[in-house]
Amino acid sequence: MNRLRRLTTVALLVAGVLATPATALAHDPDEGATHPPTGGGAPDLHSENMTLVRNLPKVDNAVQSDLAFEGKYAYAGTYTGFRVIDISGPAAAHQVAFKPCNGAQGDVSVYEGLLFSSVDTPQSKPECDSVNTPATNPAAWEGIRVFDVRDPTDIKHIASVRTDCGSHTHTLAPAGKGSLFIYVSSYAATTTSVGPHCQQFHDRISVIHVPLQNPEKAAVVATPATVGVPVFDPARLEFSNPVLQPTKGCHDITVFAPLNLAAAACLSVGQLWDITDRSQPRVLRTLTTPQVQAWHSAQFTWDGKRVTFGDEAGGGALARCRAEDPPTKGAVWTYDVATGAELGHYKLPRDEAGACTMHNFSFVPGVGRDILVSAAYTGGTTVADLTDPANPVEIGFYRAGDPIAADTWSSYWHNGFIYANDITRGFDVFRIDHPAVAGAAPLGRDNPQTQERLFP
């Protein structure tokens, strides 16, 4: 599920008005604009124990976004649709389908053959042949699209659910008995995103219910307020732009289904929610750490005892991994779930001159240690042991440099390999050789922001 859309020198060109994926910058200040390659023809930089085993170049000249997994397939989102990739042999991974469907940012998740895709750029209509339109258009549509992907050769668009301010990210919250809920995060961070269905601040999420036997009847059932979330001032990102405005929406939500918990990264704060009642999350604890600029994403350790939040310092647009940058800027931060105590932080232990900050990540399931796999934009992919959060240790990394430099949106562990979706490179498969990941548990379905199993 992936995040604050990046601002560059083209920040005034907003995806709500333009149809060009390379400059898509819809509702917030971080993702969407691609960087010039920063590798400069340099060779790949990586630890000896980490190997690139496969790359599938980007499709449709679009920004490549988040990932989800079910069965033998990986589903890779893009700003103009999604890819279905056969990973039954990871070193021979190959695309079996690309479903064109306009509407950034393409955050994807999958559940029992249903694929859900986030649309956070106002569209002329709900169908896939839509075009971008201003948010002020009273007929504009944005929200969640639902697809039947059981047969990759015959993908069917079966439903579209409009949500206020669209869907920047979304998270599945299974409820059993053939019932599925979706938490939709969005916010109005730019003046151009405000329209008939999206008001400034937008201090709420949308909850969609999906009856799995009749998914075409998916509908919004609640819009609970984001209680206790302060206004997020974009000036915290350390750049200014006339299209930016304060907001109160949440950026990303991670669900730990067995414990009825959720971790919400709400830009200005992090929160832990009780989601026993899926349609009415209840705030358990609000976390504040002054060094965090933008609470972007979250992940629980697989025993549910700790939670790690990511800071997208600089909105993903600025260098935050240079020697002169504080070790706290653009890091991930780990907290005790029971007490909220801050336990430590981690960021890349080496210099990176590009637009680098920690982005989307997951923990390796079923091993005796807390091993984090994370994307870091131009820093590529890093793997770190956070078992002692106060003394984290990087155990592997890979930063591609030649011929297309890394600009990695999501990096996740899945069934023995690391999969990355890179904004400009496309789909990467990595292998890491380290005893800390030996014996990791396989997952038949893996939506990184929906943790469905408990590994005590």
LINURFEN-V672713 format. One record per pair of residues at least 6 apart in sequence whose C-alpha atoms are under 7 Angstrom apart, sorted by the first residue. I is the first residue (numbers start at 0). J is the second residue. D is the distance in Angstrom with one decimal. If there is no record, write none. Layout:
# LINURFEN-V672713
((I,J,D) (I,J,D))
This chain:
# LINURFEN-V672713
((0,65,5.8) (0,106,5.3) (0,107,6.5) (0,168,5.6) (0,169,6.3) (0,170,6.9) (0,448,6.2) (1,65,5.9) (1,106,6.2) (1,168,5.9) (1,251,6.9) (1,359,6.3) (2,29,6.7) (2,30,6.5) (2,250,6.3) (2,295,6.2) (3,27,5.6) (3,28,5.3) (3,29,3.8) (3,30,5.7) (3,314,5.7) (4,24,6.1) (4,27,5.1) (4,28,4.2) (4,29,2.3) (4,30,2.9) (4,31,5.6) (4,314,6.8) (5,24,7.0) (5,28,4.7) (5,29,2.5) (5,30,4.0) (5,31,5.9) (5,32,6.1) (5,314,5.6) (5,315,5.2) (5,316,5.0) (6,28,5.2) (6,29,5.6) (6,32,6.9) (6,316,5.5) (7,32,6.8) (7,316,6.2) (10,24,6.8) (11,242,6.7) (12,22,6.8) (12,24,6.9) (13,23,6.0) (13,24,4.7) (13,25,5.1) (14,23,4.3) (14,24,4.8) (14,25,4.1) (14,120,6.0) (15,25,5.3) (15,120,5.1) (15,121,5.5) (15,131,5.9) (15,132,5.7) (15,133,5.2) (15,134,6.2) (15,192,6.9) (16,131,6.0) (16,132,5.3) (16,133,5.0) (17,131,6.2) (18,130,6.7) (18,131,5.5) (20,61,5.2) (20,62,6.3) (20,78,6.3) (21,31,6.9) (21,32,5.8) (21,33,6.1) (21,61,6.2) (21,62,6.4) (22,31,6.3) (22,32,4.8) (23,31,4.9) (23,32,6.0) (24,30,6.6) (24,31,5.0) (24,32,6.4) (25,119,6.8) (25,120,5.6) (26,119,6.9) (26,186,7.0) (26,187,5.9) (26,188,5.6) (26,189,5.7) (26,192,5.4) (27,187,7.0) (27,188,4.7) (27,189,6.0) (28,314,6.0) (29,314,4.7) (29,315,5.3) (29,316,6.4) (30,315,6.8) (31,62,6.6) (36,403,6.2) (36,404,5.2) (37,353,6.6) (37,404,5.7) (38,400,4.1) (38,401,6.0) (38,403,6.9) (38,404,4.7) (40,400,6.5) (40,401,5.0) (40,402,5.9) (41,400,5.4) (41,401,5.6) (42,400,5.3) (42,401,5.3) (43,398,5.9) (43,399,4.4) (43,400,4.6) (43,401,6.1) (44,397,6.1) (44,398,5.2) (44,399,6.3) (45,396,5.3) (45,397,4.2) (45,398,6.0) (46,395,5.5) (46,396,5.5) (46,397,6.6) (48,395,6.6) (48,431,5.6) (48,432,5.1) (49,395,6.1) (49,396,6.5) (49,397,6.6) (49,429,6.8) (49,430,5.6) (49,431,4.4) (49,432,6.5) (50,429,5.5) (50,430,5.2) (50,431,6.5) (51,428,6.0) (51,429,4.5) (51,430,6.5) (52,90,5.4) (52,428,5.6) (52,429,5.5) (52,430,6.8) (53,90,5.5) (53,91,6.9) (53,92,7.0) (53,427,5.7) (53,428,5.0) (54,426,5.6) (54,427,4.5) (54,428,6.4) (55,425,5.8) (55,426,5.0) (55,427,6.5) (56,424,5.6) (56,425,4.5) (56,426,6.4) (57,63,6.8) (57,423,6.4) (57,424,5.8) (57,425,3.8) (57,426,6.9) (61,77,6.3) (61,78,5.7) (61,79,6.4) (62,77,5.6) (62,78,5.5) (62,422,5.0) (62,423,6.7) (63,76,6.0) (63,77,4.2) (63,78,6.5) (63,420,6.3) (63,421,6.0) (63,422,4.5) (63,423,7.0) (63,425,6.3) (64,75,6.9) (64,76,5.0) (64,77,5.1) (64,104,7.0) (64,105,6.5) (64,106,6.5) (64,408,6.0) (64,420,6.2) (64,422,6.4) (65,75,6.0) (65,76,5.2) (65,106,5.3) (65,107,6.2) (65,408,6.9) (65,409,5.8) (65,420,6.4) (66,73,6.9) (66,74,5.6) (66,75,4.7) (66,76,6.3) (66,107,6.3) (66,420,6.8) (67,73,5.8) (67,74,5.1) (67,75,6.8) (67,107,6.3) (67,108,5.3) (67,109,6.4) (67,445,6.1) (67,446,4.9) (67,447,7.0) (68,74,6.0) (68,109,7.0) (68,444,5.6) (68,445,4.9) (68,446,6.3) (69,109,6.8) (69,443,5.8) (69,444,4.2) (69,445,6.2) (70,443,5.4) (70,444,6.4) (71,85,5.9) (71,86,5.6) (71,87,5.1) (72,83,6.4) (72,84,5.4) (72,85,4.7) (72,86,5.6) (73,83,6.0) (73,84,5.1) (73,85,6.5) (73,86,6.5) (74,81,6.8) (74,82,5.7) (74,83,4.9) (74,84,6.3) (75,81,5.5) (75,82,5.0) (75,83,6.6) (76,82,6.4) (76,105,4.9) (76,106,5.8) (76,107,5.8) (77,104,6.6) (77,105,5.2) (78,101,6.8) (78,102,6.0) (78,103,4.2) (78,104,4.8) (78,105,5.3) (79,99,5.8) (79,100,5.3) (79,101,4.3) (79,102,5.8) (79,103,6.5) (80,98,5.4) (80,99,4.4) (80,100,4.3) (80,101,6.0) (80,105,6.5) (81,97,5.8) (81,98,5.4) (81,99,6.7) (82,94,6.9) (82,96,5.8) (82,97,4.4) (82,98,6.3) (83,94,5.9) (83,95,5.7) (83,96,5.1) (83,97,6.2) (83,151,6.9) (84,92,6.6) (84,93,5.5) (84,94,4.2) (84,95,5.6) (85,92,5.5) (85,93,5.4) (85,94,6.2) (85,95,6.5) (86,92,4.7) (89,428,6.9) (95,151,6.9) (96,151,6.1) (96,152,6.6) (100,127,4.2) (100,128,6.4) (101,127,5.7) (101,128,6.5) (101,129,6.1) (101,130,6.6) (102,118,5.2) (102,119,6.9) (102,120,5.7) (102,122,6.8) (103,118,5.4) (103,119,5.7) (103,120,5.6) (104,117,6.4) (104,118,5.8) (104,119,6.0) (104,167,6.8) (105,116,5.5) (105,117,5.1) (105,118,6.1) (106,116,5.5) (106,117,5.0) (106,168,5.9) (107,114,6.9) (107,115,5.6) (107,116,4.7) (107,117,6.6) (108,114,5.8) (108,115,5.3) (108,116,6.8) (108,446,5.9) (109,115,6.2) (109,446,6.9) (112,147,6.0) (112,148,5.4) (112,149,4.8) (113,145,6.8) (113,146,5.6) (113,147,4.9) (113,148,5.9) (114,145,5.8) (114,146,5.0) (114,147,6.4) (114,148,6.4) (115,143,6.5) (115,144,5.7) (115,145,4.8) (115,146,6.4) (116,143,5.6) (116,144,5.3) (116,145,6.6) (117,142,6.1) (117,143,5.0) (117,144,6.7) (117,166,5.0) (117,167,6.3) (117,168,6.1) (117,169,6.7) (118,141,5.4) (118,142,5.1) (118,143,6.1) (118,165,6.1) (118,166,5.3) (118,167,6.7) (119,141,6.0) (119,142,6.6) (119,165,4.7) (119,166,4.9) (119,167,5.0) (120,131,6.7) (120,141,6.3) (121,131,5.8) (121,132,5.6) (121,133,6.4) (121,134,5.6) (121,139,5.5) (121,140,5.5) (121,141,5.1) (122,129,5.8) (122,130,5.5) (122,131,4.7) (122,132,5.3) (122,139,5.4) (122,140,5.0) (122,141,6.1) (123,129,5.3) (123,130,5.5) (123,131,6.2) (123,132,5.7) (123,138,7.0) (123,139,5.3) (123,140,6.4) (124,139,6.6) (124,140,5.6) (125,140,5.9) (125,159,6.0) (132,139,6.7) (134,191,6.8) (134,192,5.6) (134,193,6.2) (134,194,4.9) (135,193,7.0) (135,194,4.4) (135,195,6.2) (137,195,6.0) (140,161,6.3) (141,161,5.5) (141,162,6.5) (141,165,4.5) (142,160,5.7) (142,161,4.5) (142,162,4.7) (142,165,4.2) (142,166,4.9) (143,159,5.8) (143,160,5.2) (143,161,6.5) (143,166,6.5) (144,158,5.9) (144,159,4.4) (144,160,6.4) (145,156,6.0) (145,157,5.8) (145,158,5.0) (145,159,6.1) (146,154,6.8) (146,155,5.4) (146,156,4.4) (146,157,5.5) (147,154,5.8) (147,155,5.1) (147,156,6.5) (147,157,6.7) (148,154,5.0) (148,155,6.8) (157,215,5.7) (158,215,5.0) (160,217,7.0) (160,218,6.1) (162,205,6.5) (163,196,5.1) (163,197,5.5) (164,185,5.9) (164,186,6.1) (164,187,6.7) (164,196,6.2) (164,197,4.5) (165,185,6.2) (166,183,5.7) (166,184,5.8) (166,185,5.2) (167,184,5.8) (167,185,4.8) (168,183,6.1) (168,184,5.3) (168,185,6.8) (168,251,6.1) (169,181,6.5) (169,182,5.4) (169,183,4.4) (169,184,5.8) (170,181,5.5) (170,182,5.1) (170,183,6.6) (170,252,6.3) (170,253,6.5) (170,448,6.1) (170,449,6.5) (171,180,6.0) (171,181,4.6) (171,182,6.4) (171,449,6.0) (172,179,6.1) (172,180,4.9) (172,181,5.7) (172,254,6.4) (172,256,6.7) (172,449,6.9) (173,179,4.6) (173,180,6.0) (173,256,7.0) (174,180,7.0) (177,210,6.4) (177,211,5.3) (177,212,6.9) (178,209,6.2) (178,210,5.1) (178,211,5.8) (179,208,5.9) (179,209,5.1) (179,210,6.5) (179,211,6.8) (180,206,6.7) (180,207,5.5) (180,208,4.6) (180,209,6.0) (180,277,6.9) (181,206,5.6) (181,207,5.0) (181,208,6.5) (182,204,6.8) (182,205,6.0) (182,206,4.9) (182,207,6.7) (183,204,5.7) (183,205,5.0) (183,206,6.3) (184,204,5.5) (184,249,5.6) (184,250,5.8) (184,251,6.1) (185,248,5.9) (185,249,6.4) (185,250,6.4) (186,200,6.8) (186,201,5.6) (186,246,6.4) (186,247,6.9) (186,248,4.6) (186,249,6.9) (187,193,6.3) (187,197,6.8) (187,198,6.9) (187,199,5.6) (187,200,6.0) (187,201,6.3) (187,246,6.0) (188,243,5.7) (188,244,5.2) (188,245,6.1) (188,246,5.6) (189,242,5.1) (189,243,4.4) (189,244,5.4) (190,242,5.3) (190,243,6.3) (190,244,6.4) (191,242,6.9) (193,199,6.3) (199,246,6.6) (200,245,6.5) (200,246,3.9) (200,247,4.9) (200,248,6.6) (201,246,6.7) (201,247,6.0) (201,248,5.6) (202,224,5.7) (202,225,5.4) (202,247,4.9) (202,248,5.0) (203,222,6.1) (203,223,5.5) (203,224,4.0) (203,225,4.8) (203,248,6.1) (204,222,5.5) (204,223,5.9) (204,224,6.5) (204,225,6.9) (205,219,6.6) (205,221,6.1) (205,222,4.5) (205,223,6.9) (206,219,5.6) (206,220,5.9) (206,221,5.2) (206,222,6.0) (206,278,6.1) (207,217,6.7) (207,218,5.3) (207,219,4.2) (207,220,5.7) (208,217,5.6) (208,218,5.7) (208,219,6.3) (208,220,6.3) (209,216,6.9) (209,217,4.4) (209,218,6.9) (210,216,6.9) (210,217,6.5) (221,278,6.1) (223,279,6.3) (228,247,6.3) (228,265,6.9) (228,267,7.0) (228,268,6.6) (229,247,6.3) (229,267,6.3) (230,245,6.2) (230,246,5.5) (230,247,4.8) (230,267,6.9) (231,245,5.4) (231,246,5.3) (231,247,5.9) (231,266,6.3) (231,267,5.1) (232,245,4.9) (233,243,6.6) (233,244,6.6) (233,245,6.2) (235,292,5.8) (236,292,6.2) (236,312,6.2) (236,313,4.5) (236,314,6.0) (237,313,6.2) (248,265,6.3) (249,263,6.8) (249,264,6.0) (249,265,3.7) (249,266,6.2) (250,264,5.6) (250,265,5.3) (250,266,6.1) (250,295,5.8) (251,263,6.0) (251,264,5.2) (251,265,7.0) (251,295,6.2) (251,296,5.3) (252,261,6.6) (252,262,5.6) (252,263,4.3) (252,264,6.1) (252,296,6.9) (252,297,6.9) (252,448,7.0) (253,261,5.4) (253,262,5.1) (253,263,6.5) (253,297,6.0) (253,298,6.2) (253,448,4.5) (253,449,5.9) (254,260,6.0) (254,261,4.3) (254,262,6.5) (254,448,6.2) (254,449,4.8) (254,450,6.1) (255,261,5.9) (255,449,6.2) (255,450,4.8) (255,451,6.3) (256,450,6.2) (256,451,5.3) (257,451,6.3) (257,452,6.4) (257,453,6.5) (259,273,6.0) (259,274,5.1) (259,275,5.2) (260,271,7.0) (260,272,5.6) (260,273,5.0) (260,274,5.6) (261,271,5.7) (261,272,5.0) (261,273,6.6) (261,274,6.6) (262,270,5.7) (262,271,4.7) (262,272,6.3) (262,297,6.2) (263,269,5.7) (263,270,5.1) (263,271,6.3) (264,270,6.6) (264,294,4.9) (264,295,5.3) (264,296,5.4) (264,297,6.5) (265,294,5.9) (266,293,4.7) (266,294,4.3) (266,295,6.1) (267,293,6.1) (267,294,6.2) (268,285,6.8) (268,286,5.9) (268,287,5.5) (268,294,6.1) (269,285,5.9) (269,286,4.9) (269,287,6.6) (269,294,6.3) (270,282,6.9) (270,284,5.6) (270,285,4.4) (270,286,5.8) (271,282,6.1) (271,283,5.4) (271,284,5.2) (271,285,6.6) (272,280,5.9) (272,281,5.3) (272,282,4.5) (272,283,5.2) (273,280,5.7) (273,281,5.0) (273,282,6.4) (273,283,6.3) (274,280,4.7) (274,281,6.5) (286,339,6.8) (290,327,6.5) (290,328,6.8) (291,310,5.7) (291,328,7.0) (292,310,6.3) (292,311,6.9) (292,312,5.2) (293,310,5.2) (293,311,5.3) (293,312,5.9) (294,308,6.8) (294,309,6.0) (294,310,5.0) (294,311,6.7) (295,309,5.5) (295,310,5.6) (295,311,5.8) (296,308,5.6) (296,309,5.1) (296,359,6.6) (297,306,6.9) (297,307,5.5) (297,308,4.2) (297,309,6.1) (298,306,5.7) (298,307,5.3) (298,308,6.6) (298,361,6.2) (298,448,7.0) (299,305,5.8) (299,306,4.2) (299,307,6.2) (300,306,6.1) (300,362,6.4) (300,369,6.5) (301,364,6.1) (301,453,5.8) (301,454,5.3) (302,453,5.8) (302,454,5.1) (302,455,4.5) (304,335,6.3) (304,336,5.4) (305,333,6.7) (305,334,5.6) (305,335,4.7) (305,336,5.0) (306,333,5.6) (306,334,5.4) (306,335,6.6) (306,336,6.2) (307,331,6.4) (307,332,5.3) (307,333,4.2) (307,334,6.3) (308,331,5.5) (308,332,5.3) (308,333,6.4) (309,330,6.3) (309,331,4.3) (309,332,6.3) (309,357,6.3) (309,358,6.6) (310,329,5.0) (310,330,5.6) (310,331,6.0) (310,357,6.6) (311,329,5.4) (311,356,5.8) (311,357,6.2) (311,358,6.5) (312,328,6.1) (312,329,4.6) (312,356,6.4) (315,354,6.1) (315,355,6.7) (315,356,6.3) (316,354,5.5) (317,354,4.7) (317,355,6.9) (318,352,6.1) (318,353,5.3) (318,354,4.1) (318,355,5.2) (319,328,6.4) (319,329,6.2) (319,354,6.7) (319,355,5.4) (319,356,5.8) (320,347,6.9) (320,350,5.5) (320,351,5.1) (320,352,6.8) (320,355,5.7) (320,356,6.7) (321,350,4.8) (321,351,5.4) (321,352,5.7) (322,350,5.6) (326,346,6.8) (329,346,6.9) (329,356,4.7) (329,357,5.7) (330,344,6.3) (330,345,5.3) (330,346,4.5) (330,356,7.0) (330,357,5.9) (331,344,5.5) (331,345,5.4) (331,346,6.4) (331,357,6.7) (332,343,5.9) (332,344,4.3) (332,345,6.7) (333,341,6.2) (333,342,5.5) (333,343,5.6) (333,344,6.1) (333,388,6.5) (334,340,5.4) (334,341,4.5) (334,342,5.3) (335,341,6.7) (335,342,6.9) (342,388,5.7) (342,389,6.0) (343,388,4.7) (343,389,4.3) (344,388,6.4) (344,389,6.7) (345,391,6.2) (351,378,6.2) (353,377,5.6) (354,376,6.7) (354,377,5.9) (355,375,5.8) (355,376,5.2) (355,377,5.2) (355,378,5.6) (356,375,5.2) (356,376,6.4) (357,373,6.8) (357,374,6.1) (357,375,4.4) (358,373,6.7) (358,374,5.3) (358,375,5.4) (358,376,6.9) (358,408,6.5) (358,409,6.8) (359,373,5.9) (359,374,5.6) (359,408,6.5) (359,409,4.8) (359,410,6.4) (360,371,6.9) (360,372,5.5) (360,373,4.1) (360,374,6.2) (360,409,6.5) (360,410,5.8) (360,411,5.8) (361,371,5.8) (361,372,5.5) (361,373,6.6) (361,411,5.4) (361,412,6.6) (361,447,6.2) (362,369,6.5) (362,370,5.4) (362,371,4.5) (362,372,6.1) (363,370,5.5) (363,371,6.5) (363,412,5.9) (363,439,6.6) (364,439,5.7) (364,440,5.5) (365,439,5.0) (365,440,4.8) (365,454,5.8) (366,436,6.4) (366,438,6.4) (366,439,5.3) (368,386,5.5) (368,435,6.9) (369,384,5.9) (369,385,5.3) (369,386,4.7) (370,382,6.9) (370,383,5.7) (370,384,4.6) (370,385,6.0) (371,382,5.6) (371,383,5.2) (371,384,6.3) (371,385,6.9) (372,381,5.9) (372,382,4.6) (372,383,6.7) (372,410,6.3) (372,411,5.7) (372,412,6.3) (373,380,5.7) (373,381,5.4) (373,382,6.4) (373,410,5.1) (373,411,6.7) (374,380,4.7) (374,381,6.5) (374,407,5.6) (374,408,6.0) (374,409,5.1) (374,410,4.7) (375,407,6.2) (376,405,6.8) (376,406,4.3) (376,407,4.3) (376,408,5.9) (377,405,5.1) (377,406,4.3) (377,407,6.4) (378,398,5.9) (378,405,6.9) (379,397,5.9) (379,398,4.3) (379,399,6.7) (379,405,5.3) (379,406,6.3) (379,407,5.4) (380,396,5.5) (380,397,5.3) (380,398,6.3) (380,410,6.3) (381,395,6.1) (381,396,4.3) (381,397,6.7) (382,393,5.8) (382,394,5.7) (382,395,5.0) (382,396,5.9) (383,391,6.7) (383,392,5.5) (383,393,4.0) (383,394,5.3) (383,395,7.0) (384,391,5.7) (384,392,5.2) (384,393,6.2) (384,394,6.7) (385,391,4.9) (385,392,6.9) (398,405,5.9) (399,405,4.9) (403,424,6.1) (405,421,6.8) (405,424,6.7) (406,421,5.6) (406,422,5.6) (406,423,6.3) (407,419,6.9) (407,420,6.2) (407,421,4.1) (407,422,5.9) (408,420,5.9) (408,421,5.3) (408,422,6.1) (409,419,5.4) (409,420,5.3) (409,421,7.0) (410,417,6.7) (410,418,5.7) (410,419,4.2) (410,420,6.7) (411,417,5.5) (411,418,5.4) (411,419,6.4) (412,418,6.4) (414,441,4.8) (414,442,6.5) (415,439,7.0) (416,428,6.9) (416,429,6.0) (416,430,5.3) (417,428,5.8) (417,429,5.0) (417,430,6.3) (418,427,5.8) (418,428,4.8) (418,429,6.4) (419,426,5.9) (419,427,5.1) (419,428,6.5) (420,426,4.7) (420,427,6.4))
